[in-house]
Amino acid sequence: MDNVVLKDGRQVSIRPYEANDFEKLVSMFASLSREALRYGSPPYDRARLGLWIDMKRNLLLLALDEERVIGVVTVAGSTRPRLKGVGDFATYVHQDYQKKGLGTEMTRLVLDQAKQRGFHRISLQVVVENVAAVKVYEKAGFQHEGRMKDACFGEDQHYHDVLIMGTIL
């Protein structure tokens, strides 16, 4: 477990997901604002969240303020031989903890753990308008590798471009 002091002075912990964390994770996703969900595609209900957790994830870290889950970050590997050491990255931060350095710390920790576990490359996709997330990823060493035009249909009923970013560990 890692303890992190946020920019506003709050202290939170970041640790691996445990089976008894499921209800806390469900509560976090249920409490996310429309704005916090604007660019993501998280599992919004218990059933989809259960499937998401059951995926063969190599890393799943939670950020907690005491016992309340306030963030989640994952690196999912593949079982396909040609994708050995290649992982997909995703993160969600509760709106009350955004722009406080939590996303940066969660990203740093999961990338460090991914490297220790033998990952070679991590990639992600992010909606272009999610400028704060793009800055976090750039700070963590992710490079812009491409742009997919009109690849995400938003709740605003418009298509948005998506950046492809990656980093070699």
C-alpha positions in Angstrom: 0.0 0.0 0.0 1.2 3.5 -0.8 0.1 6.6 1.0 -0.2 9.8 -1.1 -0.7 13.4 0.0 -2.9 15.2 -2.5 -2.4 18.9 -3.5 -5.2 19.9 -1.1 -3.5 18.1 1.8 -5.8 15.1 2.0 -4.0 11.8 2.5 -5.2 8.8 0.5 -3.9 5.3 0.0 -3.4 3.3 -3.2 -3.4 -0.5 -3.0 -4.3 -3.6 -5.0 -7.9 -4.5 -5.4 -9.2 -7.3 -3.1 -12.3 -9.4 -3.5 -14.0 -7.7 -0.6 -13.7 -4.3 -2.3 -16.4 -5.0 -4.8 -19.2 -3.2 -3.0 -17.0 -0.1 -2.5 -16.1 -0.1 -6.2 -19.8 -0.3 -7.1 -20.5 2.6 -4.8 -17.7 4.7 -6.4 -19.1 4.2 -9.9 -22.6 4.9 -8.7 -21.5 8.2 -7.2 -19.6 9.5 -10.2 -21.1 12.7 -11.7 -22.1 12.9 -15.3 -19.1 15.1 -15.9 -16.7 12.5 -14.4 -18.3 9.9 -16.7 -18.4 12.2 -19.8 -15.3 10.7 -21.5 -15.2 7.3 -20.0 -17.0 4.1 -20.6 -16.9 2.4 -17.2 -19.2 -0.4 -16.2 -22.2 1.6 -14.9 -24.1 -1.2 -13.1 -23.3 -4.1 -10.8 -23.5 -6.8 -13.5 -21.2 -5.0 -15.9 -18.8 -4.1 -13.1 -18.6 -7.7 -12.1 -17.7 -8.8 -15.6 -15.1 -6.0 -15.8 -13.5 -7.2 -12.5 -13.6 -10.8 -13.7 -11.5 -10.1 -16.8 -8.0 -11.4 -16.7 -6.5 -8.2 -15.4 -2.9 -8.2 -14.4 -3.1 -5.1 -12.3 -6.1 -3.4 -10.6 -5.3 -0.7 -8.1 -7.7 1.3 -5.9 -7.3 4.7 -4.4 -9.1 5.0 -1.0 -9.9 7.9 1.3 -10.1 5.9 4.5 -12.5 3.0 3.4 -14.1 4.9 0.5 -12.9 4.0 -3.0 -12.2 7.2 -4.9 -10.3 6.0 -7.9 -9.3 2.9 -9.9 -6.5 2.2 -12.4 -6.0 -0.9 -14.4 -3.5 -2.4 -16.8 -4.9 -5.4 -18.6 -2.7 -7.8 -20.4 -3.4 -10.3 -23.1 -3.1 -14.0 -23.2 -2.3 -13.9 -26.9 1.4 -14.8 -27.5 2.0 -11.9 -30.0 0.8 -9.5 -27.3 3.1 -10.7 -24.6 4.0 -7.8 -22.3 1.5 -5.5 -23.9 -1.1 -3.9 -21.7 -4.1 -1.6 -22.0 -4.5 1.2 -19.5 -7.7 2.7 -18.0 -8.3 4.9 -15.0 -11.2 6.6 -13.3 -11.0 9.3 -10.6 -14.0 10.5 -8.5 -14.9 14.1 -9.3 -14.2 15.2 -5.8 -10.5 14.1 -6.2 -9.8 15.3 -9.7 -7.1 17.9 -10.3 -5.4 17.1 -7.0 -2.6 14.9 -8.3 -4.4 11.6 -7.6 -4.5 10.5 -11.3 -0.8 11.3 -11.7 0.1 9.2 -8.6 -2.2 6.3 -9.6 -0.7 6.3 -13.1 2.9 6.4 -11.8 2.3 3.5 -9.4 0.5 1.2 -11.9 3.2 1.8 -14.5 5.9 1.0 -11.9 4.1 -2.2 -11.0 3.5 -3.1 -14.6 7.2 -2.8 -15.3 8.0 -5.0 -12.3 5.6 -7.6 -13.6 7.3 -7.8 -17.0 5.1 -5.6 -19.1 7.0 -4.0 -22.0 4.4 -1.6 -23.5 1.3 0.1 -22.2 -1.3 1.8 -24.4 -4.5 3.8 -24.0 -7.2 5.6 -25.8 -8.5 9.0 -24.7 -11.0 11.4 -26.1 -9.2 14.5 -27.4 -11.3 16.9 -25.3 -10.3 15.2 -22.1 -7.3 17.6 -21.8 -6.6 17.0 -18.1 -6.2 13.2 -18.6 -4.0 13.8 -21.7 -1.7 16.0 -19.6 -1.5 13.3 -16.9 -0.6 10.7 -19.5 2.0 12.9 -21.1 3.6 13.6 -17.7 3.8 9.8 -17.1 5.7 9.3 -20.4 2.9 8.3 -22.8 3.6 9.5 -26.4 1.0 10.4 -29.0 0.9 7.6 -31.5 -2.2 8.4 -33.5 -5.6 9.9 -33.7 -8.9 8.2 -34.7 -11.4 10.5 -36.3 -15.0 10.4 -34.9 -14.2 7.2 -32.9 -16.3 8.0 -29.8 -20.0 8.8 -29.8 -20.6 11.1 -26.8 -23.6 11.7 -24.7 -23.8 15.1 -26.4 -24.9 13.1 -29.5 -21.7 14.0 -31.4 -18.7 12.0 -32.5 -15.3 12.9 -31.0 -11.8 12.1 -32.0 -9.7 9.7 -29.9 -6.0 9.8 -29.2 -4.0 6.7 -29.2 -1.1 7.0 -26.7 1.5 4.5 -25.6 4.7 4.1 -23.5 7.5 1.6 -23.5 8.5 0.7 -19.9 
